[in-house]
């Protein structure tokens, strides 16, 4: 039971990557608190020990989530919730741009602020911010999303610089193309075949592979890896 006695807070834990991360922590003994929006059904009947209902497009709800973190006193924070709308740069709606920054950057910033003092008092803590390959590279139509994810990486580096000496390891992971329900809904079989052809590993990733990486980064075994942005993408960003 690798995380026995640890309290873990995971945003966007009701489905996909977040659900896999939550299940992995819970199966290894952690007490898991997850967030979901009020209308969101969970991927499995039991994923988290407790739920916080929060829609990060509402700033007030971000602060309510932060209050929950402070009252719990968490050991591990996983900022996984995200939002994106692709659009040509000249056609980006300012309100949509602001929403993407709020969900993908402002919410993790506020939740990290709510977490670090307890972690500092414990002389131990782990923060993993879920970025994207489009926070390491970018392409057309992704200006809003890449802006938020590149900034999330910068936030993570700054956290590492300031808090690593207190035993708080802060890292980003940047997933590539993964086999999720959303991927299957949004992409045709032809689209998926194309993606697998341009990934050196020649397949989509499995969400369990992300969960295992996040678990290691969050564990007692990680004693020196901090301030990094690790692409888990089958080699896509390196070729």
HUBELJO-V331778 format. One record per run of one state. SS is the DSSP state (alpha for helix, beta for strand, coil for the rest). FROM is the first residue (numbers start at 1). TO is the last residue. If there is no record, write none. Layout:
# HUBELJO-V331778
SS_FROM_TO / SS_FROM_TO
This chain:
# HUBELJO-V331778
coil_1_6 / beta_7_10 / coil_11_15 / alpha_16_27 / coil_28_30 / beta_31_36 / coil_37_49 / beta_50_53 / coil_54_58 / alpha_59_72 / coil_73_75 / beta_76_79 / coil_80_88 / alpha_89_91 / coil_92_93 / alpha_94_122 / coil_123_124 / beta_125_130 / coil_131_132 / alpha_133_135 / coil_136_142 / alpha_143_166 / coil_167_167 / beta_168_175 / coil_176_177 / beta_178_178 / coil_179_180 / alpha_181_186 / coil_187_188 / alpha_189_198 / coil_199_204 / beta_205_205 / coil_206_206 / alpha_207_217 / coil_218_228 / beta_229_232 / coil_233_235 / alpha_236_238 / coil_239_239
